C-alpha cells in the first residue's frame, strides 16, 4: 500500500494490551494512523488494502465511537464488517468462548472484541487463528490510547517529553493504556487519583521499567494540582464505568476533588489541552466550560479513532 505501513508490518498479531508492544511498534501504529488521516484528507477516502477480508465486531458492552469507527474503518479499507452483539450469538446461551473463537476464525480475518472481563479476550485470542483486537476490557483500552497518541502528536508536535496528567480513577482501563503508551514513548505521566483507586501495580511496574529506558517518567499522587503543574495534556474519564453501578455513589464521593474545571486547567498553564475519551458526564469529572472550551480537543480525539482503527486493521490483518 506504499508509505511505511509495509515496513512496519505487524500482521497476525493480537492487540490485547500495550504491555505486549515495544515502543517502536506503538510508534509505527501512530505514524500509520497519521498517514491514513493525511491520505483521507487528500481525497483517498477508500484505501482498499483489505479488499475481500471480513472483520467481526463481537461486543458485550455498548459502544458509539469504537463500534462506528471500526465499522467505517473496515469499509474504507475495502473490508466487510459484521457487528455481532453478545446477546445475538450462541455465547448468550452458554457456548464456550473457545468454540466461538474457533468458529469465527473459519469465517473472518480479524476479531474485534469489547468485553466485560479481560480474561475473555485472552480466551478468544488463545483459541482464535486470526488476530484479536481489544476494543475495551476492564483492564485496558489500547485502541483509545493509540488514537490519543495521534491527537497529542498533532497538537504538540511531539510525543517524547510531553507531560500528560491523568486525573480521576487511576484504575481506569483507559488510564492503564495511557500510562503504558506514555511511558514507552518517553512521555512524563502524572496520575492524580485517590489512594483507593491507584492503577494496578503490575501496570505501574511495567510502565516505570519502560520509562527508565525511554527517558520518560511515571508518578502517582493524590493531589490533582500537583499532577497538572506544567502539563501539556490534562486528561480525564468518567468516574463510573459500565458495570460499576453498585459502587457509583462511593466513587462519586471520593472523586469529587478530582473534577477537571477551569481552576485546575489554569493550574496546568495556558498551553495545556484538555482530553476526554467520551462519553462525558458534564458536571461530574469535567465541567461544561472545560469540555466545550477552547482548550478542549475531544472532537479531534473522537475523529482520530477512525484513522487509528484503519491503521490497526491494515497493520494487523493477515
C-alpha positions as CSV (number, residue, x, y, z in Angstrom):
1,X,0.0,0.0,0.0
2,X,3.0,2.3,-0.2
3,X,4.4,4.5,2.5
4,X,5.8,3.0,5.7
5,X,3.0,0.6,6.5
6,X,4.6,-2.5,4.9
7,X,7.9,-1.7,6.6
8,X,6.3,-1.8,10.0
9,X,4.0,-4.7,9.3
10,X,2.7,-6.4,12.4
11,X,0.5,-8.8,10.5
12,X,-1.2,-11.6,12.5
13,X,-0.5,-10.0,15.9
14,X,-3.2,-9.8,18.6
15,X,-3.7,-6.4,20.3
16,X,-4.9,-7.1,23.8
17,X,-2.8,-4.8,25.9
18,X,0.0,-2.3,25.0
19,X,2.3,-4.1,27.6
20,X,2.8,-6.6,24.7
21,X,4.0,-4.0,22.3
22,X,7.5,-2.4,22.0
23,X,7.9,1.3,21.7
24,X,8.8,1.2,18.0
25,X,5.6,-0.9,17.4
26,X,3.4,1.7,19.1
27,X,5.1,4.5,17.2
28,X,4.6,2.6,13.9
29,X,0.8,2.4,14.6
30,X,0.6,6.1,15.4
31,X,2.6,7.0,12.3
32,X,0.4,4.8,10.2
33,X,-2.7,6.5,11.7
34,X,-1.3,9.9,10.8
35,X,-0.6,8.7,7.2
36,X,-4.1,7.3,7.0
37,X,-5.5,10.7,8.1
38,X,-3.4,12.6,5.6
39,X,-4.5,10.4,2.7
40,X,-8.1,10.7,3.8
41,X,-7.9,14.5,3.6
42,X,-6.0,14.3,0.4
43,X,-9.1,12.7,-1.1
44,X,-8.3,8.9,-0.7
45,X,-11.5,8.1,1.3
46,X,-11.1,4.4,0.4
47,X,-7.7,2.6,0.5
48,X,-8.7,-1.0,-0.4
49,X,-5.8,-2.9,1.1
50,X,-8.2,-5.3,2.9
51,X,-10.5,-6.0,-0.1
52,X,-12.2,-9.4,0.4
53,X,-11.5,-9.5,4.1
54,X,-14.1,-9.7,6.9
55,X,-13.9,-8.1,10.4
56,X,-16.1,-9.5,13.2
57,X,-17.1,-7.0,15.9
58,X,-18.0,-9.1,19.0
59,X,-19.4,-6.6,21.5
60,X,-20.6,-7.5,25.0
61,X,-20.9,-3.8,26.1
62,X,-22.4,-0.7,24.5
63,X,-20.3,1.5,22.2
64,X,-20.6,4.5,20.0
65,X,-17.1,5.7,18.9
66,X,-15.4,2.3,19.0
67,X,-18.1,0.4,17.1
68,X,-18.7,3.1,14.4
69,X,-15.0,3.9,13.9
70,X,-14.2,0.2,13.4
71,X,-17.1,-0.4,11.0
72,X,-16.3,2.7,8.9
73,X,-12.6,1.8,9.0
74,X,-13.2,-1.6,7.7
75,X,-15.3,-0.2,4.9
76,X,-12.7,2.4,4.0
77,X,-10.1,-0.4,3.8
78,X,-12.3,-2.4,1.4
79,X,-13.3,-5.0,4.1
80,X,-16.7,-6.2,5.3
81,X,-17.6,-5.7,9.0
82,X,-20.1,-7.8,10.9
83,X,-21.5,-6.4,14.1
84,X,-22.2,-9.3,16.5
85,X,-23.8,-8.3,19.7
86,X,-23.0,-10.8,22.5
87,X,-26.7,-11.4,23.1
88,X,-27.1,-12.2,19.4
89,X,-24.6,-15.1,19.5
90,X,-24.7,-18.5,21.0
91,X,-22.5,-17.1,23.7
92,X,-25.7,-15.8,25.3
93,X,-26.9,-19.4,25.6
94,X,-23.7,-20.7,27.1
95,X,-21.5,-21.6,24.2
96,X,-17.9,-21.5,25.4
97,X,-15.7,-18.7,24.2
98,X,-13.2,-21.1,22.8
99,X,-15.8,-22.6,20.5
100,X,-16.9,-19.2,19.3
101,X,-13.3,-18.2,18.6
102,X,-12.6,-21.3,16.6
103,X,-15.8,-21.0,14.5
104,X,-15.3,-17.3,13.8
105,X,-11.7,-18.0,12.7
106,X,-13.1,-20.1,9.9
107,X,-15.2,-17.2,8.7
108,X,-13.4,-13.9,9.3
109,X,-9.9,-12.4,9.2
110,X,-10.0,-10.3,12.3
111,X,-12.0,-10.4,15.6
112,X,-12.5,-7.1,17.4
113,X,-14.0,-7.7,20.8
114,X,-15.4,-5.5,23.6
115,X,-15.8,-7.5,26.8
116,X,-16.5,-7.1,30.4
117,X,-13.6,-9.1,31.7
118,X,-10.1,-9.2,30.2
119,X,-9.7,-12.9,30.6
120,X,-12.5,-13.3,28.0
121,X,-10.2,-11.6,25.4
122,X,-7.3,-13.8,26.4
123,X,-9.6,-16.8,25.9
124,X,-10.6,-15.6,22.5
125,X,-7.0,-15.0,21.5
126,X,-5.9,-18.4,22.8
127,X,-8.3,-20.3,20.5
128,X,-8.6,-18.0,17.5
129,X,-6.4,-18.4,14.5
130,X,-6.9,-14.8,13.5
131,X,-5.8,-11.5,15.2
132,X,-7.9,-10.5,18.2
133,X,-8.1,-6.8,18.9
134,X,-9.2,-5.4,22.3
135,X,-12.0,-2.8,21.8
136,X,-12.2,-2.3,25.6
137,X,-11.9,-4.6,28.6
138,X,-11.9,-3.9,32.3
139,X,-8.1,-3.9,32.2
140,X,-7.2,-1.8,29.2
141,X,-8.4,0.1,26.1
142,X,-5.4,0.1,23.8
143,X,-7.1,1.4,20.7
144,X,-8.2,4.5,22.6
145,X,-4.7,5.2,23.8
146,X,-3.2,4.8,20.4
147,X,-5.7,7.2,19.0
148,X,-4.9,9.7,21.8
149,X,-1.2,9.5,20.9
150,X,-2.1,10.7,17.4
151,X,-4.1,13.6,18.8
152,X,-1.2,14.6,21.2
153,X,1.3,14.3,18.3
154,X,-0.9,16.6,16.2
155,X,-1.4,19.2,18.9
156,X,2.1,19.3,20.4
157,X,4.3,18.2,17.5
158,X,6.0,15.5,19.6
159,X,5.4,12.6,22.0
160,X,8.7,12.3,23.8
161,X,9.0,14.8,26.6
162,X,5.2,15.6,26.7
163,X,3.7,15.7,30.2
164,X,0.2,14.2,30.4
165,X,-1.8,14.4,33.7
166,X,-4.4,11.7,34.2
167,X,-6.9,13.0,36.7
168,X,-9.6,10.7,38.2
169,X,-9.8,6.9,38.7
170,X,-6.3,5.6,38.4
171,X,-7.5,2.1,37.9
172,X,-9.5,3.1,34.8
173,X,-8.9,1.0,31.7
174,X,-8.1,4.0,29.5
175,X,-5.7,5.3,32.1
176,X,-3.9,1.9,32.2
177,X,-3.3,2.0,28.5
178,X,-2.2,5.7,28.5
179,X,0.2,5.0,31.3
180,X,1.9,2.2,29.3
181,X,1.8,4.1,26.0
182,X,3.1,7.3,27.6
183,X,6.0,5.5,29.3
184,X,7.0,3.6,26.2
185,X,7.0,6.8,24.1
186,X,9.2,8.8,26.5
187,X,6.3,10.9,28.0
188,X,6.0,12.1,31.6
189,X,2.9,10.6,33.0
190,X,1.4,12.0,36.2
191,X,-1.6,10.2,37.7
192,X,-3.8,12.1,40.2
193,X,-6.1,9.7,42.0
194,X,-7.3,8.7,45.5
195,X,-5.2,6.1,47.2
196,X,-8.1,3.6,46.9
197,X,-8.1,3.9,43.1
198,X,-4.4,3.6,42.3
199,X,-3.5,2.0,39.0
200,X,-2.8,-1.8,39.1
201,X,0.7,-2.4,40.5
202,X,1.7,-4.7,37.6
203,X,0.7,-2.0,35.1
204,X,2.7,0.6,37.0
205,X,5.7,-1.6,37.4
206,X,5.8,-2.3,33.7
207,X,5.4,1.3,32.8
208,X,8.1,2.5,35.2
209,X,10.6,0.0,33.8
210,X,10.0,1.2,30.3
211,X,10.1,4.9,31.3
212,X,13.7,4.3,32.5
213,X,14.6,3.1,29.0
214,X,12.8,5.9,27.1
215,X,13.6,8.9,29.2
216,X,10.0,9.3,30.4
217,X,8.6,9.1,33.9
218,X,5.6,7.8,35.8
219,X,4.3,9.2,39.1
220,X,1.2,8.8,41.1
221,X,-0.1,11.5,43.5
222,X,-3.3,12.2,45.4
223,X,-3.0,15.9,44.6
224,X,-4.5,16.9,41.2
225,X,-3.0,20.3,41.3
226,X,0.5,18.8,41.7
227,X,-0.2,16.4,38.8
228,X,-1.3,19.1,36.3
229,X,1.5,21.6,37.1
230,X,3.4,22.1,33.8
231,X,1.2,19.6,32.0
232,X,0.8,19.7,28.2
233,X,-2.3,17.5,28.4
234,X,-4.9,17.2,31.1
235,X,-7.0,14.0,30.6
236,X,-9.9,12.6,32.5
237,X,-12.5,9.8,32.0
238,X,-15.9,9.0,33.5
239,X,-15.9,8.3,37.2
240,X,-18.4,5.4,36.9
241,X,-17.8,2.9,34.0
242,X,-20.3,0.4,32.6
243,X,-20.8,-2.3,35.2
244,X,-19.8,-0.2,38.2
245,X,-23.3,1.0,39.1
246,X,-23.1,-0.8,42.5
247,X,-20.2,1.5,43.6
248,X,-21.3,4.6,41.8
249,X,-22.1,6.8,44.7
250,X,-19.0,5.9,46.6
251,X,-16.8,6.6,43.6
252,X,-18.5,10.0,43.0
253,X,-17.9,10.9,46.7
254,X,-14.1,10.1,46.7
255,X,-13.5,11.5,43.2
256,X,-15.3,14.9,43.7
257,X,-12.0,16.7,44.4
258,X,-10.7,15.4,41.1
259,X,-13.1,17.2,38.8
260,X,-11.4,18.9,35.9
261,X,-12.6,22.5,36.0
262,X,-11.3,25.9,34.9
263,X,-9.3,26.3,38.2
264,X,-7.5,23.0,37.6
265,X,-6.9,23.8,33.9
266,X,-5.5,27.3,34.9
267,X,-3.1,25.5,37.2
268,X,-1.8,23.5,34.3
269,X,-1.0,26.6,32.3
270,X,-2.2,28.4,29.2
271,X,-0.8,25.9,26.7
272,X,-2.4,22.8,28.3
273,X,-5.0,21.0,26.2
274,X,-7.9,19.0,27.6
275,X,-8.7,15.5,26.6
276,X,-11.5,13.1,27.3
277,X,-12.2,9.7,25.6
278,X,-16.0,10.3,25.9
279,X,-18.8,9.8,26.7
280,X,-18.5,12.6,29.3
281,X,-20.8,13.3,32.3
282,X,-20.8,17.1,32.4
283,X,-20.7,18.4,36.0
284,X,-19.0,15.2,37.3
285,X,-15.5,14.5,36.0
286,X,-15.4,17.7,33.9
287,X,-17.4,20.9,33.8
288,X,-19.3,22.1,30.7
289,X,-16.9,25.1,30.4
290,X,-13.8,22.9,30.1
291,X,-15.4,20.3,27.8
292,X,-16.8,22.9,25.4
293,X,-13.9,25.4,25.9
294,X,-11.1,26.5,23.6
295,X,-8.6,24.1,25.2
296,X,-10.7,21.0,24.6
297,X,-9.7,18.7,21.7
298,X,-12.2,16.0,22.5
299,X,-13.8,16.1,19.0
300,X,-10.4,15.7,17.3
301,X,-9.8,12.8,19.6
302,X,-13.1,11.2,18.5
303,X,-12.3,11.7,14.8
304,X,-8.9,10.2,15.3
305,X,-10.4,6.9,16.4
306,X,-11.4,6.3,12.7
307,X,-7.9,6.9,11.3
308,X,-6.3,4.9,14.1
309,X,-8.6,1.9,13.6
310,X,-7.7,1.9,9.9
311,X,-4.1,1.8,10.8
312,X,-4.6,-1.1,13.3
313,X,-6.6,-3.2,10.9
314,X,-4.3,-2.5,8.0
315,X,-1.2,-3.5,10.0
316,X,-2.6,-6.5,11.9
317,X,-5.0,-8.1,9.5
318,X,-3.3,-11.1,7.7
